[in-house]
């Protein structure tokens, strides 16, 4: 089990960092465009267009999971909508029917598909295994060089853009999280007493190793995505700063 916690913690840390940077970038971009144009609609539409590929993947994941589980859907849309509190919702899927288990899986679908695509794109852009070895050896200059090499890939513009938008859009909305949170409460009520009274079966070592390996791959892919988000958020901050100086 000790070997399982490290990749889990790294994965969680990278996810939190990407989520935070995504929110900062959204603020810098929309605030800058609003200051430039004076139109909230232009700011929201520009933001929605930037993240359109990620939104398509997010909503498709919901729709495909619902269809796979036999839950009826009314299709999905990717039109932006400003909700109460100023939060922008980039799309939605109309799910009709299904129980808690189905809604939990449907809610998790964007993270599952988005995570797979994020890892896949990261491995295409960067020699992730070599980067991991360099990081373990504390050769951080080599790690930075490998990350910068991603920008020299023949298809770097499209691959980096897809990596950025998909990894930004894989996070779950409040409506996505609601059934997951309810399921987590039920599982806690069942599993916690088993754990406290010593009836919780231990994971077989092979399972722990497999799960650790999977999250190790996931964390490595997220590390590449995080580097892209740092660069993109820096550009958005620079854009916002220039607009602020121009507009006073």
Secondary structure, 3 states (H helix, E strand, C coil): CHHHHHHHHHHHHHHHHHHHHHHHHHHHHHHHHHHHHCCHHHHHHHHHHHCHHHHHHHHHHHHHHHHHCCCEEEEEECCCEECCCCCEECCEEEEECCCHHHHHHHHHHHHHHHHHHHHHHHHHHCCHHHHHHHHHCCCHHHHHHHHHHHHHCCCHHHHHHHHHHHHHHCCCCHHHHHHHHHHHHHHHHHHHHHHHCCCCCCCCHHHHHHHHHHHHHHHHHHHHHHHHHHHHHHHHHHHHHHHHHHHC
